[in-house]
């Protein structure tokens, strides 16, 4: 009887370890998927621009009609809103440090974002 009890305990332990490792694999795979960056257009039409607390936000439509809302851009881009609005543009991106605060007030925290740093009208 003791031998059978040990066998069941060993089987139970094996099943528990398998379940735990499978769950860990699924969780880590999901975390990796969540970190994939969303592709950003390199050519698009500017539909709107707005200055937010932390950066400029641009709404774009690419050549296939796909919409990109609230794409981050440097403040200098929004300063030229009249020039770019409803125009087809070539976009260049760079990584920049932006405040990671709830408002424009400095809080000592920052994060790296990929922002539109250059916008050129295509004729």
C-alpha positions as CSV (number, residue, x, y, z in Angstrom):
1,X,0.0,0.0,0.0
2,X,2.8,2.4,0.8
3,X,4.4,1.8,-2.6
4,X,1.2,2.8,-4.4
5,X,0.8,5.9,-2.3
6,X,4.3,7.0,-3.2
7,X,3.6,6.4,-6.9
8,X,0.5,8.6,-6.7
9,X,2.5,11.3,-5.0
10,X,5.2,11.2,-7.6
11,X,2.6,11.3,-10.4
12,X,0.9,14.2,-8.7
13,X,4.2,16.1,-8.4
14,X,5.0,15.5,-12.0
15,X,1.6,16.8,-13.1
16,X,2.0,19.8,-10.9
17,X,5.4,20.6,-12.3
18,X,4.2,20.1,-15.9
19,X,1.2,22.5,-15.3
20,X,3.4,25.1,-13.7
21,X,5.9,25.1,-16.5
22,X,3.2,25.2,-19.1
23,X,1.6,28.2,-17.4
24,X,4.9,29.9,-17.1
25,X,5.6,29.4,-20.8
26,X,2.2,30.8,-21.8
27,X,2.7,33.9,-19.6
28,X,6.2,34.6,-20.9
29,X,5.0,34.2,-24.5
30,X,2.1,36.6,-23.9
31,X,4.5,39.1,-22.4
32,X,6.8,39.0,-25.4
33,X,3.8,39.4,-27.8
34,X,2.7,42.5,-25.8
35,X,6.1,44.1,-26.3
36,X,6.0,43.9,-30.1
37,X,6.0,47.5,-31.4
38,X,3.1,48.5,-33.7
39,X,4.5,49.3,-37.2
40,X,4.4,53.0,-38.0
41,X,3.7,54.3,-41.5
42,X,6.5,56.0,-43.4
43,X,4.2,57.6,-46.0
44,X,0.7,58.9,-45.0
45,X,-1.8,61.7,-45.1
46,X,-2.0,63.9,-42.0
47,X,-5.6,64.1,-40.8
48,X,-5.2,66.0,-37.6
49,X,-2.6,67.1,-35.1
50,X,-2.9,68.1,-31.4
51,X,-0.5,69.1,-28.7
52,X,-0.9,66.9,-25.6
53,X,0.6,67.2,-22.2
54,X,3.5,65.0,-23.0
55,X,4.0,65.2,-26.8
56,X,2.3,66.1,-30.0
57,X,-0.2,63.6,-31.4
58,X,-0.8,63.0,-35.1
59,X,-3.7,61.1,-36.8
60,X,-2.6,59.6,-40.1
61,X,-4.0,57.5,-42.9
62,X,-1.6,55.4,-45.0
63,X,-1.8,54.7,-48.7
64,X,-3.9,51.6,-48.1
65,X,-6.5,53.5,-46.0
66,X,-5.3,52.2,-42.7
67,X,-5.7,54.8,-39.9
68,X,-3.1,55.4,-37.2
69,X,-4.4,57.5,-34.3
70,X,-2.4,59.4,-31.8
71,X,1.0,58.7,-33.3
72,X,3.5,60.5,-31.1
73,X,5.5,63.3,-32.6
74,X,8.0,66.0,-31.5
75,X,6.4,69.3,-30.5
76,X,8.1,71.0,-33.5
77,X,5.9,68.9,-35.8
78,X,2.6,70.2,-34.3
79,X,4.0,73.8,-34.5
80,X,3.7,73.3,-38.3
81,X,0.2,72.0,-38.3
82,X,-1.2,74.3,-41.1
83,X,1.7,73.3,-43.4
84,X,1.1,69.5,-43.1
85,X,-2.7,69.2,-42.5
86,X,-4.4,67.0,-45.2
87,X,-1.0,66.6,-47.0
88,X,0.7,63.4,-48.0
89,X,4.0,63.3,-46.2
90,X,7.2,61.2,-45.8
91,X,7.7,60.4,-42.1
92,X,11.0,59.8,-40.2
93,X,11.1,58.5,-36.6
94,X,13.6,58.7,-33.8
95,X,13.7,57.6,-30.2
96,X,13.3,60.4,-27.7
97,X,12.9,60.7,-24.0
98,X,9.5,62.0,-22.9
99,X,8.1,62.7,-19.4
100,X,6.3,59.7,-17.9
101,X,4.0,61.9,-15.8
102,X,0.3,62.3,-15.5
103,X,0.6,65.9,-16.7
104,X,3.0,68.4,-18.3
105,X,4.4,69.1,-14.8
106,X,7.8,67.5,-14.3
107,X,7.8,64.5,-12.0
108,X,11.3,63.2,-12.4
109,X,10.3,60.1,-14.5
110,X,10.8,59.6,-18.2
111,X,10.4,56.9,-20.8
112,X,11.7,56.3,-24.3
113,X,9.2,56.7,-27.1
114,X,9.5,56.4,-30.9
115,X,8.3,59.8,-32.2
116,X,7.9,61.4,-35.6
117,X,10.8,63.8,-35.8
118,X,10.7,64.7,-39.4
119,X,7.8,65.3,-41.8
120,X,8.3,66.2,-45.4
121,X,5.5,66.9,-47.9
122,X,5.4,64.6,-51.0
123,X,4.3,66.2,-54.2
